[in-house]
Amino acid sequence: LACGCPPEQLAAMAMALFLHFKKPVMIVEGKMQYLYDERGRRYLDAFAGIVTVSVGHCHPEVTEAVARQSALLQHTTTIYLNPQVAEYAKELADRMPGNLKVVYFVNSGSEANDMALMLARLYTGNWDVVCLRNAYHGMSIGTMGTCGQHTWKQPMPQGFGYHHALNPDPYRGAFGDDGPRYAADVADLISAATPGRVAGFVAETIQGVGGAVSLASGYLPAVYKMIREAGGVCIADEVQTGFGRTGSHYWGFERQGVLPDIVTMAKGIGNGLPLAAVVTTPEIAASMAGRLHFNTYGGNPVCSAGGRAVLRVVDRERLQQHCADVGAHLLSRLGGLAQRHDIIGDVRGAGLMLGVELVKDRRTKEPAKAETAAVMETMKDLGVLMGKGGLHGNVFRIKPPMCFSRADADFLVDVMDVALSKL
Ligand code: PMP
């Protein structure tokens, strides 16, 4: 933080800090879907600390589990087992389909994706990785290469062997919602830019940072087949889409009818605790046999206890069904808003992972970036916090804690209506 910095340097610092508002908010307290600033003002949180607070800010069950474990054992590192991590790995594996039964714990989404890329390369003996043009998978030196847009990278070498395929974006892409047509680009990439053999493919099923883009229908099944035929493995980045957020299913990939070989998860897994995991098959994990996997804090007992509480709450409160119900209501109300505000070009997403894209002209789809920032600022002043994203920064990202209610959804839409009318 820019302590004691001359004011002229603050604007640049604010950019580096990724602050979302011109007048930043200082948050001091969180309760379920609400945040409170230092003056005690309440905000409805529709962004959940970038899609991270899954079951609610300071959910009592998570708080209690963390407090109890903190008083018992806070840290061992991976050289010892602890009961929390052992039970947690089992509980997580129980919620995975197919043969996804081996769990590695790390601390962040970037680390999880780094590890997935490493496993893919070790297991296949290949190097090349196919990713998407609008992808975001982390800011580590390893994952930066997978990101599809310069905004999300630093100006330095990005590693080798990353190939960015056409983004299967139903709104902006050339082939609409025709997934197999975009998939043809992956076939071209494999034959033209790789030795014909690849290490793998990585994608989210709904691109989060990329602006809530749901991959075109039929895209993933077609690409998974091509990648496997080229000797590669398929990695699903469930950092944002996991744990029921997309509604009806636990994992985003289930909506697309595919079964990945490696799944990465972070953010919602720990409700804000620094926790992340990579889950894979015993066959792929065997490529680590005799090799060191070490991570000082990975599987920390306190975070594991919190992670276990998150799983219990998601199941008991039936949050995936709740996301499906409230999300469908919110999506339809946002659709209604789009009929009255021409600036809304697209409304999309699933469950409580929704996006609203603002454009200056519905035909040219010219991004309305300044307007997006202005509406977000007004909504913040009216007590609703949202995120924004997409390559052009013109997409509202609506991804609240999963306890968000229908009344919250109605309030958000009413406030957005007011803010859009003020433009
Ligand atoms: N994958 C996805 C899909 C993400 O959205 C993010 C973070 N925004 C990451 C990976 C990286 O996670 P972290 O910031 O925890 O490293």
Residues whose N, C-alpha, C, O or C-beta is under 5 A from the ligand:
A	BS01	PMP	S108 G109 S110 E111 Y136 H137 G138 G208 V209 D237 V239 Q240 A266
